[in-house]
Amino acid sequence: MENNSDTKKVKNSFSAWFEDLKEFMSGRFSLEEDKAQRDEVVATVEKGVVFRGVNLWVLIFATMIASLGLNVNSAAVIIGAMLISPIMGPIMGVGLSLGINDFDLLKKSLRNFTLMFIVAIITSTVYFFISPLGDARSELLARTVPTTYDVLIALFGGLAGIVAQSRRDRTSTVIPGVAIATALIPPLCTAGYGLATGQFRYFLGAFYLFFINSVFIALATYLMVRFLKYEKKAFLDPVKERNVRRTMLLITLVTFIPSVVIGFHMVRVSLFEATADKYVSQVFEFPHTRVIECEKSYAQGKNPSRIEVVLLGEPLAEEIIENARAQLIRFGLKDTELVVRQGAATDKLDLETLQKNYADLLDEKNRRIAELQALMSRYRVVDVGVDGISQELGVLMPSVGTIALTKGIRFDMKGRSRDTLLLCLVTPRDAETAIDAETLRQWLRVRTKIADVKLYIETPADEE
């Protein structure tokens, strides 16, 4: 009976502790604090959806600023364009309308989203068409190939954005931060660059990135709206309600399902590239051969995945390359094609000679640096630490009253430096006191490490 009683007490204690923990965590992560009313949030988002007047002009200006930033390869300018761009409004409007079953808001959001896209594309295309700088810089190229990280950034950025919009206090830095993180305006400008220069692969890649970001921001908004349990819009006509629900469900499926499939494909591509990098780094490790380039392409249609490496140095035998192909299975790259490009035997590079040449060059540089440092030390007149020397000399030779020291350089009549000397002027404590000049000179040579010491003894009478 006692054991059962103890067990019951333990269970009750654990249950109470668990309830306290649950209540603590619920309070910490609750979104009810400072939560705005549903109608207030809808009105705020709906206001940002419309592109008319100020919003439209700000979009044009932000597009021009972002295009300039991409053109001159300035990250700071691009970030500024993201901060002032009103491009998030229609995207969050789509997600909110799907979450609360508001078909009118959905139509308004899609119309303004289309208008925003067209205006931004035309503005950036016109800019890049007349811009004298036509080269694709790194900031621009980074917006042509979407990655898994872009999907995750858009998803979590959308979640942060709708949470910030659902608060009564909207003066926080969350919404500007989301605008920077999700980076919607630069891909549109990159798409305009692709149209202006006739490089349609840039246009398609940038548009793909913009579409993925937009869809996952809208998806994040939809999920958070459902999590916050906002009341859905009701219809008086059951037939109209059923038609609206079907239409919105169709739009949701057509928009989100392909994006999820695309996102899953991007994850697989990222995993393949990471595995391929690991394979190349571990398998192609040889003392006299280096991998100078590695290109990876994931399977598309009937074309298998492919890894192409370019080697520099001693050519590998065919048996070694076949052994490398056999190891693809061990890394989970079963159906991957391996292509190895290397020089012929006549193009063999002696890496040892190359290393020796680099070592000789490094030694020559070090020798030259040492010569220059020695030359600088000869010409530099530096402090010889008179304060420390005077204190030490006061203990060793109480007969010395004052001392003056300076380090100088001796030159010949052709302006060439010969050696360094130390000039020392000492004064006895009084006229009757004698100073051992030779002992002082020897001590100064050891103390200052300067062999040439010129010592002058001045009498107190002369000093006066």
Steps between C-alpha positions, in 0.01 A plus 500: 500500500781737586669433163177576315459820702856610419450421132181703496676794663779486243247493217309793646823694550611433144158592365505829693855575379399425140195726525716782639750454217220494244352819642842668508578406136150598390543842656843548348400404144148639502407735213197639685697783661471824301287315243304730269138436406437300183328787319788734585757258355290446186464875451874557540596226254229607254633856507846378403361286217397786276758649263376849426654844534778501761539121515540476122759778485693355794505163319648666189761685705590186697539305174731767359709502819527119504595498130773755567625291793514187286668692218779642719515187718416686823333292772426811710299661217306177442413477871374859488272411210361202692419721799289749304334250267124445564508169316400281798143639514325301223685178591388512863155596374478175303593290803263690731208479257543124465516467879179694572307394187483858362458463125480877434833558678651213302395652167628842606834350615552305178415803282745721687763225509480479120519879470799511736680231301442673166604846626818367666598295194445794261691742725803271541500402132503865392780581743726213392423571134643853526768428762859517369606227746401169344708244690329260739654555844498262797197663669301456180611143433405399855133565408489256207527163674250428781610269779340319791609781728293749300190287561566480874574874523174581322303261723634627832504860374130471414425359845686788666323753277144390575576468873624862497190612306272330754629718788346827615848656512645485149798727562747210543785420262347166400332611177809687363707196596264270312526725194880467509507128572251390235658729235207521257597806297854391385375189310250717311779739402715206394213375284489845339874477437447167324234652272703814428814305405323210327628245754178312564660246732558789743138604459368149565732438796417832665127463435514150645666636816242781530210257450634256761551779753155645439320166528671397822441842659132464413502143631658613828239774532219250440636256762542770764151637436355153554714458812367826640146367430373807321129478425424410141272715288143368483265520202124543508456309175605133550548446127734800471689386810550154351623643169738741676637222718562279198665782310727588790585134559593466133719810517665369816575162345622647171728745683633305796531140382742576212702716737527218753611265220753757379624555854543125549694481174728782614569315824600191300729710279667652807552157656647368174745789474609461862555126451689561175732749673569246774568229241745714301686623809551147636555294184709741291776557754841430347850632584581630150152569359250766597134563413484855363136496389192294578163537329190320629168461318196320641298257289253659258263281303697224333833666575663345809675694774850599402824592676777648287843565651801672343838384632835676508829317545603142445242321278312217671504151356178359359490239779495776762217681322298175475555444871367853564190418294449182701492704821201707384266232640661525842409871514142445387568619142402177327372635167738795481730540202863591576703694242871560566693751292878512532807581294685249285835350604680764293324770701618363835580770751784449742338607826823460693674748269206736532512478879877554497460809282240639737727423798793679334279797422380510860858484632600787272206706624589429862864593439399825337264580789782439749732733306239773492431462871872524575527809279204661672647431842823675395325811377246516779606720792326345797470565869774320691312499829670789678269479801590136575871553432514809721343311792740207462798735463398686814547175693822391328671842495373740766753754376294569184262794536323509158516303176382567143486225237415492130540243225637625168621381159843578356508594128790550261529798266309312226191465714548131577431372852796336668407395850296587807644687797385601845565854622513538877541822700543465876545754777660414839301554816745773606828650384712288737353168388676302228329265255663179376452568129630164373282297736197709404576458129531121530180480701310702239625270221362196682180671612399652161666235277668780299873456453585861404443716810611863505517620861533863599539612861384851577596678821229662712664837444474465118136397533422822683 
